[in-house]
């Protein structure tokens, strides 16, 4: 039987998955296609914008679920902070070095998770 990882580890694994995805992107990467679609959508009710917003809401919900499972004191707050780190890492990758951006995001995530009593 496979042992399931702790919710804390799954929260950090999201950053590892983002790093793996970003490392596979080709030169000329322009950031998150969902964010770019929102930036280019002419109106708030444009279908592309709605799809992008649904995807981002899904990620927030997933992070909230993991924070709740881990017993975070404020799962909504922690989920939002981790979500902002994920989004920021993606944007920073476009502007800067991916390794540096992902290392900073993961380090910040660990600092946010630890005060919630979610240390390893």
C-alpha positions in Angstrom: 0.0 0.0 0.0 1.4 3.4 -1.0 1.8 5.9 1.8 0.1 9.3 1.2 2.2 12.4 1.7 1.2 14.9 4.4 -0.9 17.9 3.3 2.1 20.2 4.2 4.3 18.2 1.8 1.5 18.4 -0.9 1.4 22.2 -0.5 5.1 22.4 -1.2 4.8 19.8 -4.0 2.7 22.3 -5.9 5.8 24.5 -6.1 7.9 21.6 -7.3 5.3 20.9 -10.0 5.3 24.5 -11.1 9.1 24.4 -11.2 9.1 21.2 -13.3 6.5 22.7 -15.7 8.4 26.0 -16.1 11.7 24.2 -16.7 10.1 22.4 -19.7 8.9 25.7 -21.3 10.8 26.7 -24.4 12.6 30.0 -24.8 10.2 32.8 -25.4 8.0 31.8 -22.5 5.5 34.6 -21.9 4.0 33.6 -18.6 0.7 32.0 -17.7 -1.6 31.7 -20.7 -4.6 32.2 -18.4 -3.3 35.5 -17.0 -2.4 36.6 -20.5 -6.0 35.8 -21.7 -7.4 37.9 -18.9 -5.1 40.8 -19.8 -6.2 40.6 -23.5 -9.9 40.0 -22.8 -11.9 43.1 -23.8 -14.7 42.8 -21.2 -15.2 41.2 -17.8 -17.7 38.7 -19.2 -15.6 37.5 -22.1 -15.6 33.7 -22.2 -11.8 33.5 -22.2 -11.7 35.6 -19.0 -14.3 33.3 -17.4 -12.3 30.2 -18.1 -9.1 31.8 -16.8 -10.8 32.9 -13.6 -12.3 29.5 -13.0 -8.9 27.9 -13.3 -7.4 30.3 -10.8 -10.3 29.7 -8.5 -9.7 26.0 -8.7 -6.1 26.5 -7.7 -7.2 28.6 -4.7 -9.6 25.9 -3.7 -7.0 23.2 -4.0 -4.6 25.2 -1.8 -7.4 25.9 0.7 -8.3 22.2 0.8 -4.6 21.2 1.5 -4.3 24.0 4.2 -7.5 22.7 5.8 -6.4 19.1 5.8 -3.1 20.2 7.3 -4.9 21.9 10.2 -3.8 25.5 9.4 -5.2 28.1 11.8 -6.4 30.2 8.8 -6.7 28.0 5.8 -8.2 30.7 3.6 -5.5 33.2 4.4 -2.7 30.6 4.0 -4.2 29.4 0.7 -4.4 32.9 -0.7 -0.8 33.7 0.3 0.5 30.5 -1.3 -1.6 31.2 -4.4 0.0 34.7 -4.7 3.5 33.1 -4.4 2.7 30.7 -7.2 1.4 33.4 -9.4 4.4 35.6 -8.6 6.9 32.9 -9.3 5.3 32.4 -12.7 5.5 36.1 -13.5 9.0 36.4 -12.1 10.2 33.6 -14.3 9.4 35.7 -17.3 11.4 38.6 -16.0 14.2 36.8 -14.2 15.9 33.5 -13.5 13.5 30.6 -13.0 15.7 28.8 -10.4 16.0 32.0 -8.3 12.3 32.7 -8.6 11.2 29.2 -7.6 13.7 29.0 -4.8 12.4 32.3 -3.4 8.8 31.2 -3.7 9.4 27.8 -2.0 11.4 29.4 0.8 8.6 31.9 1.3 6.0 29.1 1.3 7.9 27.2 3.9 8.0 30.4 6.1 4.3 30.8 5.7 3.4 27.2 6.4 5.7 26.9 9.5 3.9 29.4 11.8 0.6 27.5 11.2 2.2 24.6 13.1 2.7 22.6 9.9 6.4 21.9 10.4 7.7 18.5 9.2 
